[in-house]
């Protein structure tokens, strides 16, 4: 049952609507209540934050008010703000999100940062290689945020983005189209890199799954990046209700321990990367030691763990041995 809305007796202005929205969310202990109330009001009115605060006394009509407090009630019941607005920013780009995809998180931007740094194209490393025709695979693309951010940064790169979920791939395709990069990304439905591995072995059936983008090029990659499922199933009760009730389980859970996907993913990457190619993986909160051991093999060199801004081990990266 959705929380009861409080009767509003004062003048129906933008400011009072916002205050009432914040108060209702705070009563229900919604995280970041003020931000959620702002975003839902902006979405309802079709205005940005600057406009909202520049017109606090402007009246809000009854229809908009009803729409706004309907969204507030749904957010108070646990529906993520991003599912109500249909949008989430990532890497400075706007992405469509639905319940079929994981909501892009700010910490996943560290995957992009590490990938660019290890390719030698970060702002610190200079831009001499930025226009190279990098071949990249994004494994478990979800909304497409990693693939699209990398294409945005690397104007000559070509990417194959895989996902086991056909519904997620439809969202990713729409996001690629909205950013005008759909011609540079092939979206392939498969588990991890199974289709890529089959094509590298010369499978005709696998090759037919790829569009014209991939047909003329070797199936070995300069970079493989992934934000794989890494939560253990026993942890479900510890997750916020917004996550456990509304985000796709297939994108969240990496087996009983949360680390089961890393081994097959790393094994496939060792076969599909070019010599000296780069692997970049997002880490779960307890997976750094496990992944470090997997990268301590003869196929890999220069393995590293990068912390996020909170000091949490967030990204593992390594270079495929050049031999």
C-alpha positions as CSV (number, residue, x, y, z in Angstrom):
1,X,0.0,0.0,0.0
2,X,1.3,3.4,-0.9
3,X,1.8,6.0,1.9
4,X,-1.1,8.3,2.5
5,X,-0.6,11.8,1.2
6,X,-0.9,14.7,3.7
7,X,-3.7,17.2,3.0
8,X,-2.2,20.4,1.6
9,X,-3.9,23.6,2.8
10,X,-1.5,26.3,1.7
11,X,-1.0,28.1,-1.6
12,X,-0.1,25.5,-4.3
13,X,3.2,27.0,-5.4
14,X,6.3,25.3,-6.7
15,X,8.1,25.9,-3.5
16,X,5.4,24.5,-1.3
17,X,5.0,21.5,-3.5
18,X,8.7,20.8,-3.2
19,X,8.7,21.2,0.5
20,X,5.7,18.9,0.9
21,X,7.3,16.3,-1.4
22,X,10.5,16.4,0.6
23,X,8.6,16.1,3.9
24,X,6.6,13.1,2.7
25,X,9.8,11.3,1.5
26,X,11.6,12.1,4.8
27,X,8.7,10.6,6.8
28,X,9.1,7.4,4.8
29,X,12.9,7.5,5.4
30,X,13.7,7.7,1.7
31,X,17.4,8.2,1.1
32,X,18.4,11.6,-0.4
33,X,14.8,12.8,0.0
34,X,15.5,16.3,-1.1
35,X,17.2,15.3,-4.3
36,X,14.5,12.8,-5.2
37,X,11.8,15.4,-4.6
38,X,13.7,17.9,-6.8
39,X,14.2,15.4,-9.6
40,X,10.6,14.3,-9.6
41,X,9.4,17.9,-9.7
42,X,11.7,18.8,-12.5
43,X,10.4,15.7,-14.4
44,X,6.8,16.7,-13.8
45,X,7.2,20.3,-14.9
46,X,9.7,19.6,-17.7
47,X,12.0,22.2,-16.2
48,X,15.6,22.2,-14.9
49,X,16.8,22.8,-11.3
50,X,17.8,26.5,-12.0
51,X,14.3,27.3,-13.3
52,X,12.6,25.6,-10.3
53,X,14.6,27.7,-7.9
54,X,14.2,30.9,-9.9
55,X,10.4,30.6,-9.8
56,X,9.6,29.3,-6.3
57,X,6.3,31.2,-6.0
58,X,4.8,30.3,-9.4
59,X,1.6,28.4,-8.9
60,X,1.5,24.7,-9.9
61,X,-1.7,23.6,-11.5
62,X,-3.9,20.9,-10.2
63,X,-3.0,18.3,-12.9
64,X,0.8,18.8,-12.4
65,X,0.3,18.7,-8.6
66,X,-1.5,15.4,-8.8
67,X,1.1,13.9,-11.1
68,X,3.9,15.1,-8.8
69,X,2.5,13.7,-5.6
70,X,1.6,10.4,-7.4
71,X,5.3,10.1,-8.2
72,X,6.2,11.1,-4.7
73,X,4.0,8.3,-3.3
74,X,5.5,5.8,-5.6
75,X,9.0,6.8,-4.6
76,X,8.0,6.6,-1.0
77,X,6.9,3.0,-1.7
78,X,10.4,2.1,-2.9
79,X,10.3,2.6,-6.6
80,X,13.7,4.2,-7.7
81,X,13.6,7.8,-8.8
82,X,15.3,6.7,-12.1
83,X,12.5,4.3,-12.9
84,X,10.0,7.1,-12.3
85,X,11.8,9.7,-14.5
86,X,13.2,7.1,-16.9
87,X,16.7,8.7,-16.8
88,X,20.1,8.6,-15.2
89,X,23.2,10.6,-15.9
90,X,26.5,8.7,-16.4
91,X,29.8,10.1,-17.6
92,X,28.0,13.4,-18.3
93,X,25.6,11.7,-20.7
94,X,21.9,11.1,-20.2
95,X,20.7,7.4,-20.3
96,X,17.3,5.9,-20.5
97,X,16.8,3.4,-17.7
98,X,14.0,0.9,-17.1
99,X,13.5,-2.0,-14.7
100,X,15.2,-4.2,-17.4
101,X,18.6,-2.7,-16.7
102,X,20.9,-1.9,-13.8
103,X,20.8,1.8,-12.9
104,X,24.2,3.2,-13.8
105,X,26.1,4.1,-10.6
106,X,28.7,6.9,-10.2
107,X,31.3,4.4,-9.0
108,X,31.1,2.6,-12.4
109,X,32.7,5.7,-14.0
110,X,35.9,4.4,-12.5
111,X,35.8,1.7,-15.1
112,X,35.9,4.3,-17.8
113,X,38.7,6.2,-16.1
114,X,40.9,3.2,-15.6
115,X,40.2,2.0,-19.2
116,X,41.2,5.3,-20.7
117,X,44.3,5.5,-18.5
118,X,45.5,2.0,-19.4
119,X,44.9,2.6,-23.1
120,X,47.1,5.7,-22.7
121,X,44.4,8.2,-23.7
122,X,43.4,9.8,-20.4
123,X,43.8,13.5,-20.0
124,X,46.9,12.9,-17.8
125,X,48.4,10.6,-20.5
126,X,47.7,13.0,-23.4
127,X,45.6,12.4,-26.5
128,X,48.0,11.1,-29.1
129,X,46.2,7.7,-29.2
130,X,42.7,8.9,-28.7
131,X,41.8,8.6,-32.4
132,X,43.2,5.0,-32.8
133,X,40.7,2.4,-34.1
134,X,40.5,0.5,-30.8
135,X,38.5,-2.7,-30.8
136,X,36.6,-3.0,-27.5
137,X,34.2,-5.4,-25.9
138,X,31.8,-4.4,-23.2
139,X,30.5,-7.5,-21.4
140,X,27.1,-7.3,-19.7
141,X,26.4,-3.9,-21.2
142,X,22.9,-3.4,-19.5
143,X,21.9,0.2,-20.4
144,X,25.0,0.5,-22.6
145,X,26.5,3.1,-20.4
146,X,30.1,1.8,-20.5
147,X,30.1,1.1,-24.2
148,X,28.6,4.5,-25.1
149,X,30.9,6.4,-22.7
150,X,33.9,4.7,-24.3
151,X,32.7,5.5,-27.8
152,X,32.1,9.0,-26.8
153,X,35.7,9.3,-25.6
154,X,37.3,7.3,-28.4
155,X,36.0,8.7,-31.8
156,X,37.4,5.9,-33.9
157,X,36.7,3.0,-31.6
158,X,34.4,0.1,-32.5
159,X,32.6,-1.8,-29.8
160,X,30.8,-5.1,-29.3
161,X,28.5,-5.0,-26.3
162,X,27.1,-8.2,-25.0
163,X,24.3,-9.1,-22.6
164,X,22.4,-12.2,-21.7
165,X,19.1,-10.2,-21.5
166,X,17.4,-9.3,-24.8
167,X,15.3,-6.7,-22.9
168,X,18.4,-5.0,-21.6
169,X,19.9,-4.9,-25.1
170,X,16.8,-3.1,-26.4
171,X,17.4,-0.4,-23.9
172,X,21.1,-0.2,-24.8
173,X,20.3,0.1,-28.5
174,X,17.9,3.0,-27.8
175,X,20.6,4.7,-25.7
176,X,23.1,4.3,-28.5
177,X,20.6,5.8,-31.0
178,X,19.9,8.8,-28.7
179,X,23.6,9.5,-28.6
180,X,24.1,9.0,-32.3
181,X,26.6,6.1,-31.9
182,X,24.5,3.1,-33.0
183,X,26.6,2.6,-36.1
184,X,29.7,2.0,-34.0
185,X,28.4,-0.5,-31.5
186,X,27.2,-4.1,-32.2
187,X,24.8,-5.4,-29.5
188,X,25.0,-9.2,-29.2
189,X,22.8,-11.4,-27.0
190,X,24.9,-14.0,-25.3
191,X,26.3,-15.1,-22.0
192,X,29.5,-13.2,-21.2
193,X,31.6,-13.5,-24.4
194,X,30.4,-16.8,-25.6
195,X,29.4,-15.5,-29.1
196,X,32.7,-13.6,-29.4
197,X,34.7,-16.7,-28.5
198,X,32.8,-18.8,-31.1
199,X,33.4,-16.3,-33.8
200,X,37.1,-16.2,-32.9
201,X,37.1,-19.9,-33.5
202,X,35.5,-19.5,-36.9
203,X,32.0,-20.5,-36.1
204,X,29.6,-19.6,-39.0
205,X,26.6,-19.6,-36.7
206,X,28.3,-17.2,-34.4
207,X,29.4,-14.9,-37.2
208,X,25.9,-14.6,-38.4
209,X,25.0,-12.9,-35.1
210,X,27.2,-10.0,-35.9
211,X,26.3,-7.1,-38.1
212,X,28.5,-5.4,-40.8
213,X,30.5,-3.6,-38.1
214,X,32.2,-6.8,-37.0
215,X,32.3,-8.8,-40.2
216,X,35.5,-7.3,-41.6
217,X,37.6,-7.3,-38.5
218,X,39.5,-9.7,-36.3
219,X,37.8,-10.8,-33.2
220,X,40.6,-9.9,-30.9
221,X,40.4,-6.8,-28.7
222,X,42.5,-3.9,-27.4
223,X,40.2,-3.6,-24.4
224,X,37.6,-5.8,-22.7
225,X,35.6,-4.0,-20.0
226,X,32.8,-5.2,-17.7
227,X,30.7,-4.4,-14.7
228,X,29.6,-8.0,-14.1
229,X,27.0,-9.2,-11.5
230,X,29.0,-9.4,-8.2
231,X,26.5,-9.7,-5.3
232,X,26.1,-13.0,-3.5
233,X,22.6,-14.3,-3.3
234,X,22.7,-14.5,0.5
235,X,23.2,-10.8,0.6
236,X,19.8,-10.0,-0.9
237,X,18.3,-9.1,2.5
238,X,21.0,-6.5,3.1
239,X,20.2,-4.6,-0.1
240,X,18.1,-1.5,-0.1
241,X,14.5,-2.2,-1.2
242,X,15.0,0.0,-4.2
243,X,17.6,-2.5,-5.4
244,X,16.3,-5.9,-4.3
245,X,12.7,-5.2,-5.4
246,X,13.1,-3.2,-8.6
247,X,16.5,-3.9,-10.3
248,X,17.0,-7.0,-12.4
249,X,18.4,-10.0,-10.4
250,X,20.3,-11.2,-13.4
251,X,22.4,-8.0,-13.4
252,X,22.9,-8.1,-9.6
253,X,23.8,-11.6,-8.5
254,X,27.0,-13.3,-9.4
255,X,26.2,-16.7,-7.8
256,X,26.2,-17.7,-4.1
257,X,29.4,-15.9,-3.3
258,X,29.1,-13.1,-5.8
259,X,32.5,-14.0,-7.4
260,X,31.6,-16.9,-9.6
261,X,31.4,-14.9,-12.9
262,X,35.0,-13.5,-12.6
263,X,36.8,-16.8,-13.4
264,X,35.0,-17.6,-16.7
265,X,35.1,-13.9,-17.7
266,X,38.8,-13.6,-17.1
267,X,39.5,-16.9,-18.9
268,X,37.6,-15.8,-22.0
269,X,39.4,-12.4,-21.9
270,X,42.7,-14.1,-21.9
271,X,41.8,-15.8,-25.2
272,X,40.1,-12.8,-26.9
273,X,42.5,-9.9,-26.0
274,X,45.3,-9.0,-28.3
275,X,48.8,-9.4,-26.8
276,X,49.2,-6.4,-24.4
277,X,45.4,-5.9,-24.6
278,X,43.7,-4.5,-21.5
279,X,41.1,-6.1,-19.2
280,X,39.1,-3.8,-16.8
281,X,36.6,-5.1,-14.4
282,X,34.4,-3.5,-11.7
283,X,34.7,-5.3,-8.4
284,X,32.2,-6.2,-5.7
285,X,33.0,-5.1,-2.2
286,X,34.7,-8.4,-1.2
287,X,36.1,-9.6,-4.5
288,X,39.4,-7.8,-4.9
289,X,41.5,-10.6,-3.4
290,X,39.7,-13.3,-5.4
291,X,40.1,-11.4,-8.7
292,X,43.8,-10.6,-7.9
293,X,44.5,-14.3,-7.6
294,X,42.8,-15.0,-10.9
295,X,45.0,-12.3,-12.6
296,X,48.2,-13.8,-11.0
297,X,48.6,-16.2,-13.9
298,X,51.0,-16.6,-16.8
299,X,48.5,-14.9,-19.2
300,X,48.5,-11.6,-17.3
301,X,50.9,-8.9,-16.3
302,X,50.7,-5.4,-14.7
303,X,47.7,-6.3,-12.6
304,X,46.4,-3.5,-10.5
305,X,43.5,-2.7,-8.1
306,X,42.1,0.9,-8.1
307,X,40.2,2.3,-5.2
308,X,37.1,4.6,-5.6
309,X,36.8,7.9,-3.9
310,X,35.5,6.1,-0.7
311,X,38.7,4.1,-0.6
312,X,36.9,0.9,-1.6
313,X,38.7,-1.5,-4.1
314,X,36.5,-0.8,-7.1
315,X,38.3,-1.7,-10.4
316,X,40.7,-4.5,-11.3
317,X,42.8,-4.2,-14.4
318,X,45.5,-6.2,-16.1
319,X,47.4,-6.5,-19.4
320,X,47.4,-9.7,-21.4
321,X,50.9,-11.0,-21.6
322,X,52.6,-10.1,-24.9
323,X,53.9,-13.6,-25.6
